[in-house]
Amino acid sequence: LAKTTQPISMDSYEGQEVNITCSHNNIATNDYITWYQQFPSQGPRFIIQGYKTKVTNEVASLFIPADRKSSTLSLPRVSLSDTAVYYCLVGDEGGGNKLTFGTGTQLKVEL
Amino acid sequence: GAVVSQHPSRVICKSGTSVKIECRSLDFQATTMFWYRQFPKQSLMLMATSNEGSKATYEQGVEKDKFLINHASLTLSTLTVTSAHPEDSSFYICSARDYQKGNQPQHFGDGTRLSIL
């Protein structure tokens, strides 16, 4: 299983764009990159998933360089409600393999 | 979208009690579900992989006789914490994926807060 490394914490202010980078140097060919958000006492919530280049949905963008050894989750114009822990996971979703959670990034958004 | 439901959301019970937690996939079939445990201020730790119609696969260090897993149907997996003790108090979370739709992310339940007195 590919190991991921993220910053432990990040601070931001409302209205700012937040970029959280994740390193996954030993990502395998079949692995996808998935980001989840978790609020206290809740299960993780799916944010976005990608394999290469750029993926965008209504809440975030995911940037993946050509070597796929890292990825960046971009949250445009964060608000207080985006304060949460963000997890980057790498796994073979197509094969349904288990996912291993890293430490995650605690994002704190202030006024 | 895919929804995973967990029940109960919170359990408080005496030491020695066995507690059953249910995990259901509401609008898709899940041949495989996963059970995690999360202690305060820590990340999720995978406990076991629940396989429909066969035995669960446990992670190293997780006692299979302590944490009984049953996956009797394509939409339901149960985790039973047998003879629970205070050290078993934790946040238990399940996840499942819709394998019939190809590359799909895992979806998580809202977790069960287990408190053993």
Contacts between the chains, C-beta under 8 A, distances in Angstrom:
chain1	res1	chain2	res2	distance
A	32	B	103	6.5
A	34	B	105	5.2
A	34	B	106	7.8
A	36	B	108	7.6
A	41	B	91	7.0
A	41	B	111	6.8
A	41	B	113	6.6
A	42	B	110	5.6
A	42	B	111	6.4
A	43	B	4	7.7
A	43	B	6	7.3
A	43	B	93	4.8
A	43	B	95	7.6
A	43	B	108	3.5
A	43	B	109	5.1
A	43	B	110	4.9
A	43	B	111	4.8
A	44	B	44	7.1
A	44	B	93	7.6
A	44	B	95	7.9
A	44	B	108	4.8
A	45	B	108	7.2
A	46	B	105	4.9
A	46	B	106	7.7
A	46	B	107	6.3
A	49	B	103	7.8
A	49	B	105	5.1
A	87	B	43	7.3
A	87	B	44	7.9
A	93	B	97	7.3
A	93	B	103	5.1
A	93	B	104	6.7
A	93	B	105	6.4
A	93	B	106	7.8
A	94	B	102	7.0
A	94	B	103	5.1
A	96	B	32	5.7
A	96	B	97	6.1
A	96	B	99	5.7
A	98	B	34	6.0
A	98	B	46	5.8
A	98	B	49	5.8
A	99	B	34	7.6
A	99	B	46	7.5
A	99	B	95	8.0
A	99	B	106	6.4
A	100	B	46	6.7
A	101	B	36	7.6
A	101	B	43	4.5
A	101	B	44	4.3
A	101	B	45	7.4
A	101	B	46	7.6
A	102	B	43	6.5
A	103	B	43	5.6
A	104	B	43	5.7
